């Protein structure tokens, strides 16, 4: 299976929990915003009247900004991205965060020089994951079929994102393969992913 990944040159990464050590307390966020436990926060906010949604988005962005500024790199992330750059692979980051906070996060973990600014996409750039719009857009931009893209993430949103576009899905940074029906490749950490493609 690792041979399949080694041949791929178009990589898309989730950010929080994938490139970083996840520090978000989403249940706390839901409680503060008055949303149901376990719900899709962005989807729930999209259902609200505009004024209420705006107020809650402001609170959410303030919370996310604090997390972004204190981000910690996921072990092995710099080496993995540097390897892909040296292999002349295309790299993009797609997050359910905003682009501005993604830029802050990537700088905080020391990889901002490894991802082109125009290849950073947030929820303010396009419909958020798992909507496959951005994977199709990247495939067009890179002039390859979506099947040639590899989507790396730590949550089912990332895997469903890949599935919806027919891209390859890689689950990382979880102790077990939590969603085998959505996962093409599973590695417990980024260092093991790197070992598989070297």
HELIX and SHEET records of a PDB file:
HELIX    1   1 UNK A    2  UNK A    6  1                                   5    
HELIX    2   2 UNK A   26  UNK A   33  1                                   8    
HELIX    3   3 UNK A   41  UNK A   46  1                                   6    
HELIX    4   4 UNK A   50  UNK A   69  1                                  20    
HELIX    5   5 UNK A   77  UNK A   86  1                                  10    
HELIX    6   6 UNK A   99  UNK A  108  1                                  10    
HELIX    7   7 UNK A  112  UNK A  114  5                                   3    
HELIX    8   8 UNK A  117  UNK A  119  5                                   3    
HELIX    9   9 UNK A  133  UNK A  142  1                                  10    
HELIX   10  10 UNK A  146  UNK A  148  5                                   3    
HELIX   11  11 UNK A  156  UNK A  165  1                                  10    
HELIX   12  12 UNK A  190  UNK A  197  1                                   8    
SHEET    1   A 6 UNK A 120  UNK A 121  0                                        
SHEET    2   A 6 UNK A  90  UNK A  94  1                                        
SHEET    3   A 6 UNK A  10  UNK A  13  1                                        
SHEET    4   A 6 UNK A 149  UNK A 153  1                                        
SHEET    5   A 6 UNK A 168  UNK A 172  1                                        
SHEET    6   A 6 UNK A 185  UNK A 187  1                                        
END                                                                             
